Amino acid sequence: VENVSAATGDTVEVAIKITGNTGYKAYGLTLDYNTNSLELVSVKAGEKSPGFFDANTKNGKVAFAAASTVAGDGTLVYF
């Protein structure tokens, strides 16, 4: 997870990255964060999510599936 600093009222984007990736065809993620202090306003696919990508900003859940194996380092998702 990328380290990001912000002040009250700022909007920031945090990248969830993968390294040492030998390959995957699917994943699921749930973002765990302090909902009293932060608001999740968007979720978007990174370059390592080139397939079916479904994200829910209400519960911080992401599902991904690909027809072929995705390998290599890079960003899975941006919150």
C-alpha positions as a Python dict, from the first residue, in 0.01 Angstrom:
ca = {
    (1, 'V'): (0, 0, 0),
    (2, 'E'): (128, 341, -96),
    (3, 'N'): (193, 585, 190),
    (4, 'V'): (2, 913, 140),
    (5, 'S'): (-23, 1222, 362),
    (6, 'A'): (-318, 1460, 364),
    (7, 'A'): (-471, 1748, 555),
    (8, 'T'): (-834, 1779, 662),
    (9, 'G'): (-1051, 1828, 354),
    (10, 'D'): (-794, 1691, 108),
    (11, 'T'): (-877, 1425, -149),
    (12, 'V'): (-600, 1171, -207),
    (13, 'E'): (-554, 861, -420),
    (14, 'V'): (-389, 555, -267),
    (15, 'A'): (-242, 282, -487),
    (16, 'I'): (-253, -85, -387),
    (17, 'K'): (47, -246, -558),
    (18, 'I'): (168, -601, -612),
    (19, 'T'): (533, -713, -629),
    (20, 'G'): (689, -1052, -693),
    (21, 'N'): (376, -1151, -881),
    (22, 'T'): (412, -1485, -1060),
    (23, 'G'): (53, -1475, -1185),
    (24, 'Y'): (-316, -1463, -1094),
    (25, 'K'): (-651, -1476, -1273),
    (26, 'A'): (-872, -1337, -997),
    (27, 'Y'): (-863, -1156, -664),
    (28, 'G'): (-1089, -996, -407),
    (29, 'L'): (-997, -706, -179),
    (30, 'T'): (-1170, -530, 108),
    (31, 'L'): (-1042, -188, 212),
    (32, 'D'): (-1033, -154, 591),
    (33, 'Y'): (-1027, 211, 699),
    (34, 'N'): (-1165, 444, 964),
    (35, 'T'): (-1507, 542, 829),
    (36, 'N'): (-1539, 810, 1102),
    (37, 'S'): (-1239, 999, 963),
    (38, 'L'): (-1231, 906, 593),
    (39, 'E'): (-1476, 884, 304),
    (40, 'L'): (-1420, 647, 12),
    (41, 'V'): (-1524, 843, -298),
    (42, 'S'): (-1385, 636, -585),
    (43, 'V'): (-1222, 307, -678),
    (44, 'K'): (-1053, 240, -1011),
    (45, 'A'): (-857, -44, -1168),
    (46, 'G'): (-479, -28, -1196),
    (47, 'E'): (-277, -158, -1490),
    (48, 'K'): (-258, -504, -1325),
    (49, 'S'): (-637, -542, -1339),
    (50, 'P'): (-703, -576, -1716),
    (51, 'G'): (-1028, -770, -1709),
    (52, 'F'): (-1360, -777, -1523),
    (53, 'F'): (-1333, -522, -1241),
    (54, 'D'): (-1617, -450, -1000),
    (55, 'A'): (-1585, -206, -712),
    (56, 'N'): (-1826, -90, -443),
    (57, 'T'): (-1755, 244, -274),
    (58, 'K'): (-2023, 174, -10),
    (59, 'N'): (-1835, -121, 147),
    (60, 'G'): (-1480, -87, 4),
    (61, 'K'): (-1492, -423, -176),
    (62, 'V'): (-1327, -502, -509),
    (63, 'A'): (-1356, -815, -727),
    (64, 'F'): (-1140, -887, -1031),
    (65, 'A'): (-1129, -1172, -1284),
    (66, 'A'): (-932, -1217, -1608),
    (67, 'A'): (-951, -1462, -1898),
    (68, 'S'): (-575, -1515, -1888),
    (69, 'T'): (-304, -1501, -1621),
    (70, 'V'): (-180, -1156, -1517),
    (71, 'A'): (187, -1151, -1409),
    (72, 'G'): (444, -889, -1313),
    (73, 'D'): (464, -601, -1068),
    (74, 'G'): (234, -299, -1075),
    (75, 'T'): (-82, -140, -938),
    (76, 'L'): (-392, -350, -874),
    (77, 'V'): (-630, -77, -768),
    (78, 'Y'): (-651, 290, -673),
    (79, 'F'): (-868, 392, -376),
}
